[in-house]
Amino acid sequence: MTSASMKQRVAVLLVLLLLAACAAAAQETDWEKLVDAAVRAYQEGRYAEAEQQLKAALVEAEKFGPNDPRLATSLNNLAELYRAQAKYEAAEPLFRRSLAIDEKVLGPEHPQVATSLNNLAALYYGQGKYEAVEPLYRRALMIREKALGTEHPDVATSLNNLAELYHTQGKYEAAEPLYQRSLAIREKALGPEHPDVASSLNNLGLLYKTQGKYEAAEPLFRRSLAIREKALGPEHPNVASSLNNLAALYRAQGKYEAAEPLYQRSLAIREKALGPEHPDVAISLNNLAALYDDQGKYEAAEPLYRRSLAIWEKALGAEHPNVAASLNNLAELYRAQGKYEAAEPLYQRSLAIKEKALGPEHPDVATSLNNLAGLYWAQGKYEAVEPLLRRSLAIFEKALGPEHPNVATVLEGYASLLRKTDRQAEAEKLEARAKAIRDKQTTHAKSPILWTALILAVAGLAAVALKGLRAWLRLTVA
């Protein structure tokens, strides 16, 4: 996930290249300055400024020649910025050109090729093109194992990324051993208190949380938090992410009093460290609002949702998927209050953004269809509900597979609709299929109400940002 999510916290290491000619050295300095400025702007959430700097860096890099590693780096960096903004069509040719340079200059089995494969896979992951993702992640893993050895930290990163794909697809049994192997490699190679170990603990904890294994998840989240506080300091943004994840676990368990101060501390750290208009602040606002929403504290939730929405619209643009998620959450708040006229245009705008940004068959589109169906269900507009559920179900089945928990959720809601409209035999078939899926996912916490089961929370974005899925400067291996 990644959460990712999709906000990204990435390692930055500038590798200085020694050039013989003074003119070339001057050129390199210009390139470095532009990249440095872009990195700062990106980290501070000033994406428009980062784009200007990266485009200028790309112009400089073109002067180094068509096969220069700095050109590949500049192509990758601009592509990564576009990926973060969900400008997928603009990002893909840049990632592909960067990969082609690496393969030509370094050879198809060089570790840097693995990083480029990883970055292209992450682009497809964001688009929900999971069939395209897996072979890229697998090839990256094989390259790293062969070139670096099976116990190298970069192998741990590839294992983590493949595990995240399986996690997203609901293939929990396939994901768990990969997460565990990734964690073991990092503990051995980096030591038990390294921040990357904290990331692995976090990701394994998220898997257990998804499965409803709360008792297994909590000590992992707590250890991850302790490592980050010690290694990075109590005011570091990564500490805010760990606080967020632990709070989300308590929220899932209905432990609202335990969750609230953690969400509040996470928000305070991000506002102080990143500024009040950074996208990660929007994540914390959204999550705290969702907590209040769960408790029926709608007056407290609404201004937080609205502020979160405003930050994302300003930082990422009005057509970004995070804006769609925020619109969805605000719409759900209104739906819960019976403000159906206020909710409907927000749901519809959220759906339109996702269809445009992610494509009509992305799982997040299915989520929006499901939630809009929930609004019509609440209004008794059953004729409008069924086509939305049909399309949602078809998307989930195609994107995630016929045995994913989300498929079971839609089947359960669809069966409820069929019973409501006196189609008992059809309902029984869907219920039986849903039960079969649930029985295979014995530890997955079943959501009793369809319409709240798939409400898109943005909490996962913070977690995704810590998994090291991508490099910013490609010369650093992700």
Secondary structure, 3 states (H helix, E strand, C coil): CCCCCCCCCCCCCCCCCCCCCHHHHHHHHHHHHHHHHHHHHHHCCCHHHHHHHHHHHHHHHHCCCCCCHHHHHHHHHHHHHHHHCCCHHHHHHHHHHHHHHHHHHHCCCCHHHHHHHHHHHHHHHHCCCHHHHHHHHHHHHHHHHHHHCCCCHHHHHHHHHHHHHHHHCCCHHHHHHHHHHHHHHHHHHHCCCCHHHHHHHHHHHHHHHHCCCHHHHHHHHHHHHHHHHHHHCCCCHHHHHHHHHHHHHHHHCCCHHHHHHHHHHHHHHHHHHHCCCCHHHHHHHHHHHHHHHHCCCHHHHHHHHHHHHHHHHHHHCCCCHHHHHHHHHHHHHHHHCCCHHHHHHHHHHHHHHHHHHHCCCCHHHHHHHHHHHHHHHHCCCHHHHHHHHHHHHHHHHHHHCCCCHHHHHHHHHHHHHHHHCCCHHHHHHHHHHHHHHHHHCCCCCCCCCHHHHCCCCCHHHHHHCCCCCCCCCCCCCC
